[in-house]
Amino acid sequence: MKKFILLLTIIFSCLFSIPVFSASHITAEAIENANPIGQEINFWVQYSDSRLEAMQARAERFEKGYGIKVNVIYKGHYGKVHSAMMSSAGTKDIGDVARGYGNAAADMYFIGASIDQTPFANSPKWGVTQSDIDDWGANWTVGFSPYFEGNPKLLHEVGKSIEVVYYNNDWLNELGLKEPETPAEFAQAACAATNSVYSKRIGDTSSLGYEIDTDASNFAAWVFAHGGDVFDYENGQYILNSPEAVAAMEFIQGMSSLGCAQVTRGKYSDQQYLGLGSVMFALGSTSGITYFQKAIEEGYNGNWQVSKVPHTTSDPVLNLYGGG
């Protein structure tokens, strides 16, 4: 991928050197005449581990190569990045570039905290060629928001995540159970864990089979696993009352009614308690794998696994999604 891809990503928010006219319109002429050399950019991210260090090192290499300083700044989890961008909209303190998902980008765009990146992508001087787009692959086609006039491109997808099951493999072995393949087996294992105590549990927190993350992607994963979908693409509307969606809700509610599952006690508490050995299962994004690993290594420090979401379909249907 040629150098202008990263340069384009940076210049998207170099608005301090580009004249902005009425209705926040940026002219093509202003874009072509912009000079990013010497700019200092604040890039707000959700990284807080070795990935942050890697991004900061990459930013240093970028500055040496192109004369643009990029400050890669940890702002907290995705929700914190989103909130920080929203609360600083219209001020000089807002980040120049930020990591986030499509819903966050749309919220920001609605209040003027983000911009349509199409004019920059189409710029003869700074934009991308067809070769770049081919190199980027299918990710280039996402990030557009049909909810706004003109179908603006609000983000560039730079990574994908899969919703998976994280679980305590040692505890499952102690119970004499195998990795659950179906929702019924998952519920059985969750209840077995709730009614037992893992031998390496840290502290005296009560056992729980499954700590429920109420994230939309998490629920969608269960709907997919039951053979359904959460969106009607022909009619452009959500379908949360489909038989499969209802079955997924009843499955989760059933475990909760038996005391084998409960809603997360706090942000990322599923990671915390799984790490302590008091929670058997958690569903989450593969982007959180290092955080689960850290919680476990600092907790019961035993064996754990990542698996597909148990399913009723003949083949697993995974919830694959991405962000910018």
N, C-alpha and C positions, 0 to 999 in steps of 0.2 A: 504494500500500500504506500503510495507516495506521500511525501512529507506534508502536503497541503491538507491531508485529512486531519491531522492533529492541529495544524495551524488553524484550520477552519473551526474546529471545536473551540479553540481559544478565542478566536476573533468574534464568535457569535455574541459575546457579551462585552466586547471592547467598545461599548457605546460612548464612553467618555471622550473618544477621539473622533466620533462620527456624529455630524450634526443631525439632530432629531427635530423634524418639523411638525406641523400641525397633525393632531391625532396620532402622535408618536410614529409618524411615517418616516422611514429612512429611505432616502433616494438611492437609486442605483449608482448615481455619480458619487455620492458620499462614500458608498462602499468601495468603489474602485479607487478612490483617492485616499482611503484610510492607510495609515502607516502604523502597524502594530509594533514595530521595533521600539524597545524601551518601555513598553507597557508593563505594568505589574497587575497580575490577575489573582483574585481570590477564588479558589476552587473549593467549594464546600462539599465534604464527603461524609459517608457513614462509616468509613474504615477506622478501626481503632487498634488493629493488631499489626502483624508483619506486612499486611497489604498496604497499610498507611505508609510504612517505611519504604516499601517498594515504589509507591506512587510518588513520594517525595524525592526519591532518588531519580526517578524518571523525569520529574519536573526539573531537576538540576541539570540533567543531560539536555533537556529541551532548551533551557535557557542558554547553555553554552553553544548550542547549535543555531539558535534563531534570535537570541537577544531579547526574549520575552520571559519575564520572571513570573512563575506560577507558584503561589502559596497554596499548598494543599492542606486544608484545614479541617480537622475533625469537629463535627457539630453534633454528634450523637447519632442515634439510629435514624432510619429513613424518615420517621415521623417528626423527629427533631429538626432535621434538615428542612423538611417541608414547612414546619412552623416558623423556623427562623427566616426563611425566604418570604413567607407571607407577612410576618410582623415587621420586616424591614423594607417592604415594598415602598417605593417612592422616596427612599432616603439614600444617602451616600454610603450607608453601611451595608447595603444589600450585597450578597455574593455575586460575583460575575458569572460563574459557572457553578452548577450544582448537580449532584446525583439525585435521581428520583424516578418514580414510576409515572405512567401516563396520567393517572388521576391527579397527582401532585402538579404536573406540568400544566394541566388544564386549569386547576385552581389558580395557579400563578398567572396564567395568561388572562384569566377573567378579570384580575385586579391590576393587570399591567406589570406584573413581576417577572414575566417571561415574554419572549417575542417569537414571531414566526421566523423560522430559520431558512425558509425557502429562498428568499432573495440572496442570502449569503451562499447557499449551496449552488445557486444558478449564476453566481458571479463569474465572469470570464477570467478575472484575475485571481480570486481567492477560492472559487468554488471547486466542484468535483467533476471529473470527467466520467465518461461511461466506463472506462477501465477501472476507476476508483469504485464506482457503484458495483461493478461486477465483483471486485475484490471484497467489498463489504458484504455482499451476498444478500440473502433474504432480509437481513436486519435493516437494510436501507428502506424497505417498503413500509416499515412500521414507524410509529411516532407521529403520524398525522392524526388530527382531531376533527372528525366530521361534525362535531357538535357546534363548531364555530364557522362563521361564514368564511369561505375561501379554503376550507380544509387545511389550516396551517400545520406546518411540521413543527412540533413543539419539543421533540427530543430525538436523539440518536441512540438507538439501542446498542449498548456496548457489552451486554452480557445476558445470559439466560439462567433461570433457576428452575429446578424441579421440586415439587412438593413431595417430600418423602417421610418415612417413619424413622424416628430415632428410638432405639430401645436398649435396655440393659440386658445384654446377652447372658451374663453370668446368672442374673436373677431368673431369667427364663429357663435356663438349664437347671437351676435349683428346683424349679417347679415341675421339671420333667416335660416341658412343652417345647414345641418347635416354633419356628417363625410363622406367624399367622398368615395364611394365604387368602382367607375370606373375612368379611366383616364379622361373621359369627365366631370364627376362631379368634379374632382380635378381641371381641367382647369377652369371650371365655377367659382368655389370658389376662385381660385387664381386671376381671373380677377375682381371678386366682391371685393376682398380685396384691389387690386391695386387701384380701383376707390372709395375707402372709407378711412376713418381715424378711427383707433381704439381709443376708448374713453380714454384709459389709456396709450396711446403712450407717451414714454419718448423722449423729444426733438422734432425736426422738420424734421427729415429724412422722405423723401417721402415714401408712402406706396408701398409695393411690395408683390405680391402673393406668389412667389416661388423664392428663391435664389438657383441657380443651382450649386451643387458641381460637378466638372468634374472628380471626382474619378471614376476609372474603375468599382468598386463594385457598385457605385451608378447607373451608366448607365446599368450595367448588371441587376440590380433589375428591372429597367423599361422594359428591354427586356423580362425578365422572366414574368413580369406582363402582357405582351402582348402575352404570350404563346410561346415564343421562347427561344433560347439559344444563347450564344456568342461563343461556342466552339463545333466543330465537333469532337467527341471523337473517332470515327472510323478512320477518316483520320488525326487526330492530327493537326488540324488547326483552326484558328478563322474564324467565319462566320458572319462578321459584315454587310454583304449585304443580309442577309436573309429577307424575308418579315416582320417578327416580329421585327427584329433589325431596319429596315428602318421605320417601323411604330412607334417605340419608339423614333427614331430620329425626325421624323416629328411631333410627339406629343409635344416633348420638344421645337422644333423650332417654332411650331405654337404658343405656349404660349409666347415665346420670341418675335415673330413678332408682337404680340398684345400688347407688353409692360407689360405683366403680369408676366414675369420671366426674370431673367438675371443671368449671371455667377457670382459666388461669388466675392465680392469686395476685398477679402483678405483671408488669411488662417483662417478658422473658423469664418469668418464674418457672416455666416448664423446663428451661435449660438448667436453672438453679436446682430444682428438686430432683430432676433426673440425675444430675451430677452428684447429689447427696445420697442417691440410692433409695429415695422414697417414692419416686414416680417411675413406672415401668416404661410407658410410651409417651412420645410427643410427636406431633406432626409439625413440620417446618420446611423452610426453603433450604436447598443445598447451599445457599449463600451463607447460612448460619453454621455450617459444619465446624468451622474453627472455634466457634463459641461453645458449641456442645462439647467439643474435644477438650477445651480449656476447663469447662465446668467439671467434667468427669475426671480429668487428670488432677484437679485440685480437690476433688471429692473422693468418691469410693475408689477411683483409680483402677478400675477393672476393665473387662471386655465389654464392648458395645458394638452395635451394628446399625447400618443404614439400610432400609429396605423399601421396596415399592409399597404403595398404599394397598392394603388388602382389598380384593375386588370380587364382584359377583359375575363380571364379564369373563368370557373365555380367555382373553388376553388382558394384561394390565393396561389401563388407560391413564397416562400420567398427565398431571397438570404442569405444562411447560410454559413459562412466561418470562418476560424480560423487562429491564428498565434502562434508563439512561444514566 
